Amino acid sequence: MKVSTGVRDMILAIFFFSLMNLCVKYVSHIPAVEVVFFRSIVSLTISGVILLKQRVNLLGNNRKVLAIRGVTGTIALVAYFITLQKIPLAGAVTIHYLAPIFTSLLGVYIVKERVSSGQYLFFLLSFIGILVIQGVDTRITLGYALIGILGAIFTGLAYNMIRKLKTSEHPLVIIFYFPLVSIPITGLATIYDWVMPESWDWLFLLLVGILTQFGQFYLTKSYQSEELSKVSVISYIGIIFALAYGFLFFNEHYKFTAYLGMGLVLIGVVLNLWYKSRVRI
């Protein structure tokens, strides 16, 4: 069976993002905000060089919305990295998959998109899944579950800012603004909680930035060449990578009910995407 370019690019994107998650997990002794700081330095360097070569205005046009996207993205990434480091890998990734739900809910107010009554049922199904996971897995405390949900909320905010910018900014400018804003924020935060990386830490921190750039590159290519509803569903194979890495590298195991909770989250999100692709809202 021939795989389309868009599907192939999405699989590559999820693979690179899954490796990034693994690297973040390996440096769990380094504060999440510091990991985001190093990741942002790499991203700023790569994005800046490409934009300069293409002679694109680095500061963009709609700087207010770009700055908001940078702030919301920074908060989202710090929260996500905290959960990656502190709770089982698959649990952190599953909670992060709530982001599309918050993107839709916040989009009602930010970009004036409509949400049907049927979608709210799918949203509820995903939230029930999170409650099941948190209730049966003692490694996922209520505090870390809430941090993960907070990260998903701010990811939704960041995605809505990107939607507002889609006709006014070069895609690389939007990517560039994230590290431009996050470096001073996370840089100041690391002053109060700095851990000096040692030996292999430097390699993992460098890889976090590089793998993110590869992931974003193939993600963008996928969305440009394929229907959104088709490739968005494929992105959820990330949970398979998370389960495999957690088992192989961190000896993470789950109860059957935890798998059931993960399934409910994914089913709710996928049904929402399917519904949006079939029904004009």
C-alpha positions in Angstrom: 0.0 0.0 0.0 1.4 3.4 -1.0 1.7 5.9 1.7 1.0 9.5 0.8 3.7 12.2 1.4 1.5 13.9 4.0 1.0 10.8 6.0 4.7 9.9 5.8 5.7 13.4 7.0 3.3 13.2 9.9 4.8 9.8 11.0 8.3 11.3 10.8 7.2 14.3 12.8 5.7 12.2 15.6 8.8 10.0 15.6 11.1 13.0 16.1 8.8 14.5 18.8 8.7 11.1 20.6 12.6 11.1 20.7 12.5 14.7 22.0 10.2 13.4 24.8 12.6 10.6 25.6 15.5 13.1 25.8 13.5 15.4 28.2 12.8 12.3 30.4 16.5 11.4 30.5 17.4 14.8 32.0 14.7 14.7 34.7 17.3 15.9 37.2 17.5 19.2 35.4 14.5 21.6 36.0 12.0 21.7 33.2 12.3 25.5 32.8 16.1 25.1 32.3 15.5 22.4 29.6 13.1 24.8 27.8 15.8 27.5 28.0 18.4 25.3 26.3 15.8 24.1 23.8 15.0 27.7 22.9 18.6 28.7 22.3 18.9 25.9 19.7 15.6 26.8 18.1 16.4 30.5 18.0 19.8 29.8 16.3 18.4 27.4 13.7 15.3 29.5 12.9 17.2 32.8 12.9 19.8 31.5 10.4 17.2 30.3 8.0 15.2 33.5 8.2 18.2 35.6 7.6 19.2 33.5 4.6 15.6 34.0 3.2 15.8 37.7 4.0 12.6 37.6 6.0 11.8 40.2 8.6 12.6 38.5 11.9 10.3 40.6 14.0 7.2 40.1 11.9 4.2 42.3 11.5 1.6 41.5 14.2 4.1 41.7 17.1 1.5 41.8 19.9 -0.1 38.4 18.9 3.4 37.0 18.1 4.5 37.9 21.7 1.3 36.4 23.2 2.0 33.2 21.2 5.5 33.2 22.6 4.4 33.6 26.2 1.6 31.0 26.0 3.8 28.6 24.2 6.5 29.0 26.9 4.1 28.3 29.7 2.7 25.3 27.8 6.1 23.8 27.1 7.4 24.2 30.7 4.2 22.5 32.0 4.5 19.7 29.5 8.2 19.1 30.3 7.4 19.0 34.0 4.9 16.2 33.4 7.3 14.3 31.1 10.0 14.4 33.8 7.8 13.6 36.9 5.1 11.1 35.7 5.2 8.1 33.4 5.9 9.0 29.8 2.7 7.7 28.3 0.6 9.4 31.0 2.2 12.8 30.3 1.8 12.4 26.5 -1.9 11.3 26.9 -2.8 14.3 29.1 -1.0 16.6 26.6 -3.4 15.2 23.9 -6.2 17.2 25.5 -4.7 20.3 23.7 -6.9 19.9 20.6 -10.0 20.0 22.8 -8.9 23.3 24.5 -7.9 24.6 21.1 -11.5 24.1 20.0 -13.1 25.5 23.2 -10.9 28.6 23.3 -11.4 29.1 19.5 -15.0 29.9 20.2 -13.9 33.1 21.8 -10.6 33.9 20.1 -11.2 33.1 16.4 -15.0 32.8 16.6 -15.2 29.2 15.6 -18.3 27.2 16.5 -18.5 24.0 18.6 -21.5 21.8 18.3 -23.3 20.0 21.1 -22.0 16.6 19.8 -18.4 17.7 20.3 -19.0 18.5 23.9 -19.8 14.8 24.4 -16.5 13.8 22.9 -14.7 16.4 25.1 -16.4 14.9 28.2 -15.3 11.4 27.2 -11.6 12.6 27.1 -11.9 14.2 30.5 -13.4 11.1 31.9 -10.3 9.3 30.6 -8.0 11.6 32.4 -9.9 11.1 35.7 -9.6 7.3 35.2 -5.8 7.5 34.6 -5.3 9.8 37.6 -7.5 7.7 39.8 -5.9 4.3 39.1 -2.2 5.4 38.7 -0.7 6.5 42.0 2.4 7.8 40.2 0.2 10.5 38.6 -0.7 12.8 41.5 -3.6 15.3 41.2 -1.0 18.1 41.2 0.9 16.8 38.2 -2.3 15.9 36.4 -3.4 19.6 36.8 0.0 20.8 35.6 -0.5 18.6 32.5 -4.0 20.0 31.9 -2.7 23.6 32.4 -0.1 22.8 29.7 -2.8 21.6 27.4 -4.8 24.7 28.0 -1.9 27.0 27.2 -1.1 24.9 24.1 -4.6 25.5 23.0 -4.1 29.3 23.5 -0.8 29.1 21.5 -2.5 27.3 18.6 -5.3 29.9 18.5 -2.7 32.7 18.3 -1.1 30.8 15.4 -4.5 30.7 13.7 -4.8 34.5 14.1 -1.4 34.9 12.5 -1.9 32.5 9.6 -2.5 35.2 7.0 -0.1 37.9 8.3 3.1 36.1 9.2 5.7 33.8 7.6 5.5 30.4 9.3 9.2 30.5 10.3 8.6 33.9 12.0 6.0 32.3 14.2 8.4 29.5 15.1 11.2 32.1 15.6 9.1 34.2 18.1 8.7 31.3 20.5 12.4 31.1 21.5 12.7 34.9 21.2 10.2 35.3 24.0 10.9 32.1 25.9 14.7 32.7 26.3 14.4 35.8 28.6 11.5 34.3 30.5 13.1 30.9 31.2 16.6 32.5 31.5 15.4 34.6 34.5 13.6 31.6 36.0 16.8 29.5 35.8 18.6 32.0 38.0 16.7 30.7 41.0 16.9 27.0 40.2 20.0 26.3 38.1 21.4 22.8 37.8 24.7 22.6 35.9 24.5 19.9 33.1 27.2 17.3 33.2 28.7 14.9 30.5 25.8 13.4 28.5 23.3 16.0 29.7 24.7 18.4 27.1 24.0 16.0 24.3 20.4 15.4 25.4 19.8 19.1 25.8 21.1 19.7 22.3 19.0 16.9 20.9 15.9 18.3 22.5 16.3 21.5 20.4 17.4 19.7 17.2 14.7 17.0 17.3 12.0 19.7 17.9 13.1 21.5 14.8 12.9 18.3 12.7 9.5 17.6 14.2 8.2 21.0 13.4 9.6 20.9 9.9 7.8 17.6 9.0 4.7 18.6 10.9 4.4 21.7 8.8 5.1 19.8 5.6 2.4 17.3 6.5 -0.3 20.0 7.2 0.6 21.7 3.9 0.3 18.6 1.7 -2.6 16.6 3.2 -6.1 17.1 4.6 -6.0 18.2 8.2 -8.5 15.6 9.4 -6.5 12.8 7.8 -3.1 13.5 9.3 -4.3 14.9 12.6 -5.6 11.4 13.6 -2.2 9.9 12.7 -0.5 12.1 15.2 -1.9 10.0 18.0 0.4 7.1 17.3 2.7 9.1 19.6 1.1 7.3 22.5 2.5 4.0 21.0 6.0 5.5 21.0 5.5 6.7 24.6 4.3 3.4 25.8 7.2 1.6 24.1 9.9 4.0 25.3 8.5 4.0 28.8 8.6 0.2 29.0 12.0 -0.2 27.3 14.0 2.6 28.9 12.2 3.3 32.2 10.5 0.0 33.1 7.1 1.7 33.2 4.1 -0.5 33.5 0.4 0.3 33.7 -2.8 -1.3 35.1 -5.5 -2.3 32.6 -7.7 0.5 33.8 -5.0 3.0 33.0 -4.9 1.8 29.4 -8.6 2.1 29.4 -8.3 5.8 30.5 -5.7 6.5 27.7 -8.1 4.9 25.2 -11.0 7.1 26.4 -8.9 10.2 26.0 -7.8 9.3 22.4 -11.2 8.1 21.4 -12.7 11.4 22.5 -10.1 13.5 20.6 -10.2 11.4 17.5 -14.1 11.4 17.4 -14.0 15.2 17.7 -11.6 15.5 14.7 -13.7 13.0 12.7 -16.9 14.9 13.5 -15.4 18.3 12.5 -14.3 16.8 9.2 -17.7 15.4 8.4 -20.1 18.1 9.7 -20.1 21.8 8.8 -20.3 23.7 12.1 
